[in-house]
Amino acid sequence: MQVLTLKSSLGKIASCTIPVKNAGNITAKVKLKIEGDSKQFSVKPIQLHLKPNEVSRYKIWYKQHTYLNQTSL
């Protein structure tokens, strides 16, 4: 599992492309899971089918819709 952090200014879009490789010896079905507020993220493709040793890519977009205040305790 890989954790990504995307940051953007309010109303701006940040994006990244991540490679995904099937290092196994059977075809794999890969789905990207978004935790938290998924309304701020877009992903293409939603699902991949990868043959053994095949590499493909996910494109992920993030747009901050609201300003988040952070406070320390």
LOMARPA-556800 format. One record per residue (C-alpha): x, y, z. Coordinates in steps of 0.5 Angstrom, whole numbers, plus 500, padded with zeros to 3 digits. Layout:
N
XYZ/...
//
This chain:
73
500500500/502507498/500513502/500520498/500527500/497532495/496539497/493545493/491552495/484554495/480552489/487550485/488543483/494539484/495532481/500526480/501520476/503514480/506507477/503501479/506494477/504487478/510483481/506477481/505471477/497472475/493477473/491482478/485487479/487493482/482498485/484505488/481506495/480514497/480515505/476521508/473526504/473523497/469529494/476533493/479527489/478524482/482518480/483515473/482509471/478507477/480500476/486496473/487489470/494488470/498482467/504479471/510484470/505489467/506496469/500502468/499508471/493512476/492519475/490523481/487530482/486534488/482540489/481543496/474546496/474549503/480552507/482548513/484551520/490547523/491548531/495544535/494542542/
//
